[in-house]
Amino acid sequence: MTERWSTLIAILVVLALISGYVVYNREQERRLPRDFKSIELKITKQKKLLTKLKQAGDLATLPSNWAKLRSTADLFGIESKEKKQARRSATYKGKADHWQGELRGPMQPLLSSLKLMEGKVPLYYHQIRSTAGDLVLEFTVVGVEE
């Protein structure tokens, strides 16, 4: 009987040693990188982005965004037109619904109108060029289709 107990104890000791060895080696594979600062920096950036996205609110409809853009442009005497042939822009690669357009007018009023629109209308600027004393800005306005 004692021989049986000693065999069981020997098996248990061997199993405990093997288990300890496996656990120790697996623990070495799971070690975190030593650059905790970069990990914390990434986490902080993601939290800031998430906070910004939460505060952004819902996207307005395309017609209402377009109306805001036109009224602001009219206020400054800027010509605005929608590019009907480019209703789906080749330059805007985002997932939101969008229309492409063009603003044309003198430099100072055009830039002032853009500054005023900055916080009201979601715009993506693509190209700005100067023609005969006027600036021409190609853009995409983003919103939700009705």
Summary of the structure (lengths in Angstrom):
residues: 146
radius of gyration: 31.5
end to end distance: 85.3
largest distance: 107.7
contacts: 359
relative contact order: 0.14
helix: 53%
strand: 24%
